[in-house]
């Protein structure tokens, strides 16, 4: 582990290897695949230097080389290195391992170092951007960038250009590394070293699960795809019928936010520039969203009427100028007509004119406040849709309820098909293994994201696409270990709320408690369906959700939550006050978040309040405790020499493709790694935990059909 190495040896006595690899890429459908798991990709060259030594260049695959250089010098350097340093090190480490190299030392990623030092602030993290920001050696990348964009790979560029480019990368990486070590040596950043060690060790776990990949059952995937396509077609047909009923003959594209706005709100923007100005839409000089204007209810209604107008249903009539053709032939001066037709100026190519009737078009729903304003009129996003459904239901507008429910489902189906089905089809290799890519430096909190495809956004239990993830072993199982109420437990740790601590220790069913408030019933009367239905609300308040979009007892729950957990409410206030005073928050792992532009608003609120209360709990849970559990699982699997493979971590779980002869060993290893994580965390972070962590373990022939172990 990196921390044990650096805690016992000074940097001056370490062998630090700075390394950069250049590879071929495959291009398809506008995508670039530089993965080592694509059998058509090759490593073009390796460029490396130990400490301040001159840079060594080895070329393995290039048009100007008839014979590849021997890899022996690189393996010798890797064997001598105490630390291997790269920018975006996961990429280089995967390539090295897939090529058969052995890495004996620890790995340090300068991209991770830069990310940690940003303390939750958004900044560009590429090697080029980092070098420019730190004013270190920059590569002359314009020529290479132009060649690459034109389709020329590193294997076909002039070798001298490749070497010059890569040499600058190694020098920049070395200079960035030393600059980061100086930053971490400052007292204000000392706690961040814990996160440096954690994230670089987590990098090794991610290399492991990406190399292992998940086995995809293509037959099951195609069956799921067919089901989604059928549902998609049915929803589109139902929605088109509703649109025709409420809009008349007006052409509507439901993929257009502007058209969807008109259908839902029965309005259209009068003048876009004026609309943007009135509602203060856009970003400020810092690139941050502008604040909506302050208005009372009467002012808001007047502004809505001033910037948008009611639209009417239409009836289509054949365009008299083009006779429904949508095109006309213009005549020359001599009276002859042009060979090619032009778009009809009367109907703009539609072939019809849409004449308004006296009936109001659309669903006639109303925006609620200035926060709903958008560049197309008013918002039509997922959260706003849910609020509109409540509005429509309260007014007895059941056609609107049906439309909004169906369009929400259609949007979900479209995402499932595009992001998951198509993503899995695109990136699954010929051997049936999907090597998704995990990203540590994207989210502000440190929580993982993933691409190719994005499995981190996959819904948890009950999502059909999970059925396509199966075991690669005959009679093998997919085993998943999931922390129980992890964020809630972490809230208890951070706030030391006595009621949370009591509820966790007593094993209270928090979802049943939520159901008793929302459904106004006794805990003994809560049904399984009611408990499942309220899960989305149970922990939402801990992330700063207010529940203002809901009505009745659902809205009441968000207030009652903090009446029950008053210590958590007080902790949130302490967080906000502390950030107003110091600008930052530090959690028990040592991770820090910084808000340089925080201020108190005129209504006595704190800007960035949701982030301030959200980041600590999400980070401590899913960016610190879950990764440490993953690292422990990785160590334990290696220690036991298991054939079973760690394949995924999603949300707060670890997923294992389990060999049939190792089921009990895998279960025991996961319990040790996850439930025992607080013991190691206490030692690493010098923190005493008040609450235990527990997990639920399930198994199945696929990732969907899971049965919990007792």
PyMOL commands that set and color helices and strands:
alter all, ss='L'
color gray80, all
select helices_A, chain A and resi 2-8+11-13+72-80+89-98+110-118+127-134+142-149+159-184+187-189+192-212+218-247+257-265+272-278+297-307+370-372+382-394+398-427+455-457+464-468+486-495+498-506+510-518+523-525+528-533+535-538+540-543+552-564+566-582+609-640+663-675+677-685
alter helices_A, ss='H'
color red, helices_A
select strands_A, chain A and resi 16-23+26-28+31-33+43-50+56-59+83-86+106-109+214-216+267-269+308-310+312-318+327-328+342-343+352-360+373-374+377-378+433-434+437-439+449-451+469-470+477-483+584-586+592-594+645-650+653-658+695-700+707-708
alter strands_A, ss='S'
color yellow, strands_A
deselect
rebuild
show_as cartoon
